[in-house]
Amino acid sequence: MTECIFCGIAAGEIPAQIVADDPEFLAFRDIAPKAPVHIVVIPRRHVASLAAAADLPEAVRARMPVFLAEVAELEGLGPTGYRVVTNHGPDSRQSVFHLHWHVLGGTLLSDAM
């Protein structure tokens, strides 16, 4: 098994509630949700954070926002809106060092970030 929990989920070694997947990305429910809808989206290829996104192929980088929007639509968040967040580094409280985004919605979210 890999040391990266998100790589383990992408490889099917660690169970997760999968919401959407394609050859480049995987979306699954967060195990400690911060909103009624809280989905984690990862690239299948391991890169540590947004700062390393240049290591992904250009086509994958271009598809990132499209896949995020597709996940939000699948979860019914399009009409009312949603938040997409990523963290980079320890000061942002990044806890898993595999690039990922949180798609949050399903309620009026706090204006505090």
N, C-alpha and C positions, 0 to 999 in steps of 0.2 A: 504494500500500500504506500502511496505517496505521502510526503510530509505535509503537503498543502491540502487543507480540508476541501477547498473548492475544486482542486484538481481531482481529489477523491470522489467528489460528487459528480463531476463531469465524466469520470471514468466508470461510474456506476458502482463504485466500491463502497460509497457511503450513501445511505438512503436519503432522499429528499422528495418533497411534494413538487414535482415538475409541473410548471405552468406552460412553458413553450420551449422548443429547442429547434435548432437547425445545425448545419455542419459547423458553424462558427461560434454560435452563442447558446447559452443555456439560461433559462429563467426558472426560479423556484421560490417557494414561500419561505420567508424569513422565520427562523425558529423562535425569535423573540420579537414579534411584530410591534412596531411603534405607531401603527395606524391600522384601521380596519382592513385595508389592503396594503400589504408590505411584501414586495417581490424583490428578490436579489437577482441581478442579471450579470453574468460573467462571460468573457470570451473563453472559449474552450482551451485556447492556447494560453499558457501561463505567462503573464507579465505582472510585475509586482504592483504597479500602480499606474495612474494616468501619466506620470512622468516617463514611463517606459512604453507608452502606447505607440511610439514611432517604431518599435520593434515588431509590431503587427503589420501584416501586409496592408497595402493601401486600400484594397477592396474591403477588407475587414473593418478598417477604421471608418470608411465611408458608410458601411452598413450599420455601425453602432447606433446612431440616433434613430434610424429606421426601425431596427429591432426593438429598441426601447419603446417607441411609439406603438408598435404592434402589440407588445405585451400590455401596455396600458389600455389599448382598445379591447383586447381579449378580456381584461378584467372589468370592462364597463366604465372606465374612468374618463373616457374622452369628453362626454358632455359636461361634466362638472370640473374637470381639471385634476392635475396630479403634480407631484414634485419628484424630480429626479436628482439624486445626490450621489456624489462620489467623494471619497476622502483620500488624501495623499499624505502619508507620513504620520509619525507618532503624535505631533502636535494637533493634528486633525482628529485624532483618536482612531486612525485606521487600525483595525484589530486583526484583519486577515490580509496578508500581503500578496494578494492576487487581485488585479484590477477588477472592480465590481461597482455596480450602481445599485442604489436603492430606489425603487419606484414606490411611492407612497401616495395613498389617496383613500377615497371612500368616506371622507368627512371633511369638514372645514379644518384645514391644518393651521397650526400656530403660525403667527407672523414672525416669530423668533426663529432664527436659524442658528 
